[in-house]
Amino acid sequence: MTKKFFATKRGLAVLSALLLLTALCGVCFGSTPMSAGTLLNALMGREGFETQSFILYHVRLPRVLGGMLAGAGLSVAGAMLQGITGNSLASPNILGINAGAGFCMMLLLAFFPQAASLSPLLCFLGAFATAMLILFLSDRFVNARTGVLLAGIAVTAVFNAGITLLSLTDTDILISYRTFSVGGLDGIADLRSLFLPALMIVISSVLCLVLATKADVLCLGDAAATALGLHAKRMRVLCLALAGACAAAVVSFAGLLGFIGLTVPHLARKLAGHTLRASLPVCILSGAILLTLADLFGRILLAPSELPVGAVTALIGAPFYVYLLMRRKTDASI
């Protein structure tokens, strides 16, 4: 069988070029378009371009970089979750990782509103702790792959109930939470705020790439993986921890963005093949492209107002999710 084009170095180079072009469009276009000359002068901070320079360094560049990081991080998380569970419907929002972050956000708003500046850290801790809780619960199931999915569904239900209960205590809390739950990149004020999330996403993604070949063995089942010399439980724990770290880092600055972690891994498998080793690099690049484009579309569609990027991804992802549900009835391979 011939190797798919996007699994080759040339295919990855094409995706990298598309990502650079998308990033350039994200920087140049918006409610205030910038020409190439204006962009260069703003980058250099030249006199007379102070406004454009401020927009560039405090709005456009942070949002574009944040979109690329969020798209890559959620895509890697979704691909790893789908790989270790053997279920194509698995993603950070479906397995409860997003719900854990949302519940922590609600706790902060309800009991410590004066500490709102700590919300990114608390959301990260909530998302990561939820991933660890899912690991603990799934270990109690006979079938570990099914256990991860069932534990995620149960955790999601519990956290969503907690969010609903807290939202009833104060309508102002509910309004604040709605903005967070939709997800967006407009809260990124400068590049420094992205340093720690970027570090976490990069490290986790690199480790996922290193472990991709071993993670592919998990798709054969625990018995087969053990027969091949792989410690299945340990590998599953490590993969879920890395996926949780990626998703948690994204939630800390972009809120509860949905569907990217579900749709992009499917697209990557179509382009590069069904193994994580081949599809993960494509996931990283195509996820970054898709979310950056979604944010750009949300900024220019209703300019000078804007549509949250989470709403744009939902418009794309929700029909795709329905398609997957319908296809599962006729295709046992999904």
HELIX and SHEET records of a PDB file:
HELIX    1   1 PHE A    5  ALA A    7  5                                   3    
HELIX    2   2 LYS A    9  CYS A   28  1                                  20    
HELIX    3   3 ALA A   36  MET A   44  1                                   9    
HELIX    4   4 GLU A   50  ILE A   55  1                                   6    
HELIX    5   5 LEU A   56  ARG A   60  3                                   5    
HELIX    6   6 LEU A   61  THR A   85  1                                  25    
HELIX    7   7 ILE A   97  PHE A  111  1                                  15    
HELIX    8   8 PRO A  113  LEU A  118  5                                   6    
HELIX    9   9 SER A  119  SER A  138  1                                  20    
HELIX   10  10 ALA A  144  SER A  167  1                                  24    
HELIX   11  11 THR A  171  VAL A  182  1                                  12    
HELIX   12  12 LEU A  191  LEU A  194  5                                   4    
HELIX   13  13 PHE A  195  LEU A  218  1                                  24    
HELIX   14  14 ASP A  222  ALA A  227  1                                   6    
HELIX   15  15 ALA A  232  ALA A  254  1                                  23    
HELIX   16  16 ILE A  260  ALA A  272  1                                  13    
HELIX   17  17 LEU A  276  LEU A  301  1                                  26    
HELIX   18  18 VAL A  309  ARG A  327  1                                  19    
END                                                                             
